[in-house]
Amino acid sequence: MTQIQELKPTFQITIESSQTTFSETFLEAVDKAFIMFGDKASQAIYGYLKDVHGVNRADLPNKVDTFALALENLFGKASVLVELKIMETLHRSAPEFKFSLKADELSFVCYVKAFRAWL
């Protein structure tokens, strides 16, 4: 007796969401900016963000406005230097990303949101 068995192709497609990619890229950029202060200071900054502003490290990519405000509260006008370091790292991770200023002033929040939308 002959049996006929139907074979169905099996395959799996893995799609990595751009949100995950953005989150990982953004957090890596933040880590690189904070590490310029040293390991202990970096940990203290993350502690400040959590304790004072209620933002965990993992939440930063989704709370860029709050993060920018927290940086300004912590570093004052020097927060621009931290923001620039983060933007530089983001740009190096995707040099094909182009950002056009719509005003005379570069905005960290606008840059990050445009970068996220581009990814």
Secondary structure, DSSP 8 states (H G I E B T S, - for coil): -----------------HHHHHHHHHHHHHHHHHHTT-HHHHHHHHHHHHHHH---GGGGGG-HHHHHHHHHHHHGGGHHHHHHHHHHHHHHH-TT-----SSSS--HHHHHHHHHHH-
